[in-house]
Amino acid sequence: MIKNLQVLVLGLCFTALFSQEDLSYSKADFLRGSITPEREWWDLHYYHLDVQVEPDSRYISGTNTIHYTVLKSNSVMQIDLQPPMKIEKVTASGKELNYKSSGNVHLVLLEEKQEVGAKNSITVHYSGYPRVAKRAPWDGGFSWKTDSEGKPFVATSCQGLGASVWWPNKDHMYDEVDSMAISVKVPKGLMDVSNGRLRKVEEGKNTKTYHWFVDNPINNYGVNVNIADYQHFGEQYTGEKGALDLDYYVLPKNLEKAKEQFKQTKLMLEAFEYWFGPYPFYEDGFKLVEVPYLGMEHQSSVTYGNQYQNGYLGQDLSGTGWGLKFDFIIIHEAGHEWFANSITYKDIADMWIHEGFTAYSENLYLDYHFGKEASADYVIGTRRNIQNDSPIIGRYNLNMKGSSDMYYKGANILHTLRQLVEDDDKWRAILRGINKKFYHKTVTTQEVEAFLSKETEKDLSAFFEQYLRTAKVPVLEYEFKDGKLRYRYTNVVANFDMPLHVSLDGEEQWIFPTDGWKTKSVGNSDFTVDRDFYIDIKQLP
């Protein structure tokens, strides 16, 4: 009787959640993307993920013990785990708990009273054949591959898709766990590399269990397992917070190539610590781990598959030549340690915070090592990749990201903003300041906008409205008439009034266009707009 009543309660919870749904999207979109009542009442503070991976059968099994603090009274907890993975049971204080499942979501009914302020835990036991990655890392899951020797070469990737594709957790970005233990059992002859530092290795009859510990907050999709017959080498970097351990795990056949290519790691750290401040995870070290896909920003365990060459698989995404001066995956994915892993979006709709700032980090790397003109050449060159198909901010509460323009439109927005600041020392202080202000925090676009407006001492509300929330590129229209230059903005939002640095009659100066015509006396028709501003220019006949 009690059990049936509990199931009824759980069913009513699902009904209440679905009634809030945007009907143009699925229940799974809503339940994954929203901070539901069954999520908001408890605050994560520790996971212990303990999993066995069996490459031959492509099967995994294990537990995740979830430690949390009670924020408000509730007895129903939402846990996420995607089919075909299955929950075997859920336990707390030695008792098995009832739960009701609907797709990816499992509502657990807690028997013990949840006192506000109490620290409690549950353990989720699970198993199954996890989704096979279709096109990692963009359409991820488990990549079950073999190396040239026929040995297993296995890795996970799950941004967007969600970490719940292979392990049970609170699968929403707003609440990061404070620290985490990761225990991975693999067949003998193989090694697991996960996040944080390796604490110990336990030998079984035919297995080895690798115990890793993450001493910092970590987002769910940043958690990974990488399994292969790895060769390890390492070094140290002396940075702003002292000695930082650098560890590299590669297939044995690639050891010598890796020793050469991974020299860029120190160059990356030197540039990014200059621009952004200290590497955010000294306690956990920094790793590059070879995987059978292109790469991903897994926190302190950055995965690498760029075939030991510069550029993006040997290509220059800017078309300028500067993109071949660095290994795209080392620089870009490590840049995410600052923007994605330390500063993390609360909702994937704000994914531009990760990708825009990190794409911008590529040209700051060039700025540091090759100069300001190289940096400008590169970021302006990447404009050819911008589609302006839709806004770069997506729909909130639906696990819906915006346009892929978040990468290079995002980078060009920030490059344009640098010009408006007019002071590179101040710009550097702003970038370091944002990393200090939001260090190890989850953020919203509104918080980032407010910070940048305050620190630049400019009202950037129309600037961000234009570039983030529309797909329209400002157009500067101009003409010469009766000895005057006439100019205005079109294709802009209300109150858009971004100043422009121009050359007029051979003299560099600022003009201040709005959506209304302005005039300026000129001696001739020598007029150019600084290329560093992301706008379109149209001379009227």
Buried (B, 14 or more C-beta within 10 A) or exposed (E): EEEEEBBEBBEEBBEEBEEEBBEEBBBBBBBBBBBBBBBBBBBBBBBBBBBBBBBEEBEBBBBBBBBBBBEEEBBBBBBBBBEEBBBEEBBBEEEEBBBBBBBBBBBBBBEEEBEEEEEBBBBBBBBBBBBEBEEBBBEBBBBBBEBEEEBBBBBBBBBBBBBBBBBBBBBBBBBBBBBBBBBBBBBEEBBBBBBBBBEEEEEEEEBBBBBBBBBBBBBBBBBBBBBBBBBBEEBEBEBEEEEBBBBBBBBEEBEEBBEEBBEBBBBBBBBBBBBBBBBBBBBBBBBBBBBBBBBBBBBBBBBBBBEBBBBBEEEBBBBBEBBBBBBBBBBBBBBBBBBBBBBBBBBBBBBBBBBBBBBBBBBBBBBBBBEEEBBBBBBBBBBEBBEEEEBBBBBBBBBBBBBBBBBBBBBBBBBBBBBBBEEEEBBBEBBBBBBEBBBBEBBBBEBBBEBBBEBBEBEBBBBBBBBBBBBBBBBBBBBBEEEEBBBBBEBBBEEBBBBBBBEBBEEEEEBEBBBEEBEBEBEEEEBEBBEBBBBEBEEEE
